[in-house]
Amino acid sequence: MFITIEPYLILPEKIEGKFESSEAPSLLSGVEAWRSSFTNLFPQRNIKTSVLDMSGKTVFIMLYIHPLKPPDVLLNETASTLSIYEQVAHYVSLIPSIDDSVIYNSVCDIWSTCNQFLQLLCGDEEEHAVLLCNYFLHLNKRAWLCIGFAVPEGQTTYVLTEESRDVYWLWCASGGEHYSVRDSFCPMQAVWCLVNEDNIWANIQQHQHPANISYNLSKARDWKALFSKSSPRPALTTVQPSSLTYLPTNEQHMHDLEERIERTLREKIMEWRPRHITRWNRYCTQAFRQLLPRLEQTGGAPPADEVATHLEGILASYQLFGYPLHMPYTDMRDVIAAVAATRVYASETSDIEYALAVYIHPYPCNVLSVWVYVASLVRKR
């Protein structure tokens, strides 16, 4: 599908504001001169050297990068290293994504620290990427913030990790997915700069697509470093806390919310079918309730034979139309909208039955993983 608008919309000019900073004026002017020299060469590559914090001051972006320990519940000693990384990324992705313009009612791009992010329990792609990058660094994984352009996000921030020699992955922190930089399905289309706690590197290579660039940051002809031997990094203090506090999630509140979501969705499905009686298949609902926790444990991909075991009796007698939905919890409206978008309820036949189950898996700091399995069933003849 291709959609166009006539007349074409012109992107607004970027708002450049000057804000108070705690850094020395000479350092600020030097950093701005470095950024301007790069921008003059590559005006389409929009790199960041400093951002606005929640107090309204500009802060060097690398001061947001600092190793932080993830919740202990994610660090399963019996799991593989990759499984731990994926579980950590899953946790970060479950924190609701909300744009800064909604949170702060501002046109400025405001970055919160990791403890502020977990207290607010919402943020945009930068907060997700910073938290994931800091978790990876604590786990002794080489990681950088990767600022560039992705589809469909536009200008965005991912996390780049070194998996082995010349093998790099890009992690979409707000979605929990990871891709090889050589993957043709990777959403990131342009890499503009990389950031860690020590330095910022601007991509001065001819190419900017992740698959076509070198990631050897020591090559001065490929990467322009902010700090170098001739211009060493000054002593700067991170804005992140030394550690994060993870408060336990109230189990009773979680179970109450689970019941309320299921009750509300049942009422909505009956409301969306005003001309027909809505019959609920209790046997199928019970099977869904047993299956949903396994979906959380396996990242949504349990073994096919396990799924068949749970649904064997149902599939022998019914044609089943439906699927599980997974989402972070923001509010009831988003859950209702996700179920409504499936159109599972839209059948006009009178001999149809429905099944609905809800499961919520709690993580520290009131981070909730919500699963909804909704399906329609028609008895085989």
Buried (B, 14 or more C-beta within 10 A) or exposed (E): EEEEEEEEEEEEEEEEEEEEBEBEEEEBEBBEEBBEEBBEEBEEBBBBBBBBBEEEBBBBBBBBBBBBBBBEEBBEEEEEEEEBBBBBBBBBBBBBBBEBEEBBEEEEBBBBBBBBBBEBBBBBBBBBBBBBBBBBBBBEBEBBBBBBBBEEBEBBBBBBBBBEEEEBBBBBBBBBBBBBBEBEEBBBBBBBBBBBBEBBBBBBBEEBBBBEBEBEBEEEEBBBBBBEEEEEBEEBEBBBEEEBEBEEBEEEEBEEBBEEBBEBBBEBBBEBBEEBEBEBBEEBBEBBBEBBEBBBEEEEEBEEEEBEBBBEEBBEEBEBBBEBBBBBBBEBEEBBEBBBEBEBBEBEEEEBBBBBBBBBBBBBBBBBBBBBBBBBBBEEE
